[in-house]
Amino acid sequence: MIVTMVPECTDEQVGRVISHLREFGYQTHTLVGAGPTVIGATGRGVSDELIDQIGGLDGVSLANRSMQPYMLAQRAARPAGSRVPVGEDAQVVIGAGDLTVMSGTCSVENREITLEVARAVRAHGGQMLRGGAFKPRTSPYSFQGLGEEGLQILAEARAETGLPIVTEVMEPEQVELIAEYADMLQIGSRNMANFPLLRRVATSGKPILLKRGFSATVNEWLMSAEYILAGGNDQVVLCERGIRAFDTSTRFTLDLNAVPLVKQLTHLPIIVDPSHGVGIRELVPQMALAGVAAGADGLMVEIHPDPDSALSDGDQTITLDAWERMMASVSAVRDAVQGSMGLAVVA
């Protein structure tokens, strides 16, 4: 069962609903923060009589059966959608109907490049800075990131530009350290089904960017989001970053039909990562525009002053000039569709 409270509900009203459900033998899970309070109840069947009883309690907006296995993530829990605030004083809100852009280098290579990129992101309309301090790589011999030094460089870039930072966490043991520096924690494609990590980031107190596994179905992706929601953290943003298909012409296949589908299935915001989605830098700007047109709440794009010398993912990374031109086009596409769909871009 899903119970959605009215926006102005009191703690006492929420407590009364929870007590009532527990009296009938249900386990309860409560979401508070990125939208109206939602109470999920599991453990037994739901009768029409119970739905009527719960729906009649003070402070309840809607009570209904849970029709999806991802009970808390389903659209019915928050029909109007969730808004996820990021950064000090929530200067960025993803899912608010604006376009949020997150950009930066794939990995933090050094202080000079990171600051140069951060300044470019700030100057040309990006709202967030991305960069990997800890990098999961296919080869154990590839550059693995600078670790805490990389986090310190990102924090310096934030102090200068004001851009909130998003960076990847790979292991449960890293969560506490990375949460000290980052404004948003990223779960990468390879870790989408790392359930101990999902449980741990749920307790971090930080917004979570959950990338789709490159071999994951939409249902599996949303069930991973459910782990974080069930852990009490409703500040979750989904990221479509391409899936593995039979055609190897591009690195992955950017599954843009997932964007409107996910918006039907869940209240969680969704952004698009065209860099990983295609893996070919010349195609990234066009696919970024396609993501905006599809209704994404944001974009995540990899940029670098000299992509050919980048220590990771140079083939899919665009130059700062190309990113500036892309942003001008993104604004035009956003303005063209603003009246019919909410958009956000993460740089």
Secondary structure, 3 states (H helix, E strand, C coil): CEEEECCCCCHHHHHHHHHHHHHCCCEEEEECCCCCCEEEEECCCCCHHHHHHHHCCCCEEEEECCCCCCCCCEHHHCCCCCCEEECHHHCEEECCCCCEEEEECCECCCHHHHHHHHHHHHHCCCCEEECECCCCCCCCCCCCCCCHHHHHHHHHHHHHHCCCEEEECCCHHHHHHHHHHCCEEEECHHHCCCHHHHHHHHCCCCCEEEECCCCCCHHHHHHHHHHHHHCCCCCEEEEECCECCCCCCCCCECCCCHHHHHHHHECCCEEECHHHHHCCHHHHHHHHHHHHHHCCCEEEEEECCCHHHCCCCHHHCECHHHHHHHHHHHHHHHHHHCCCCCCCCEC
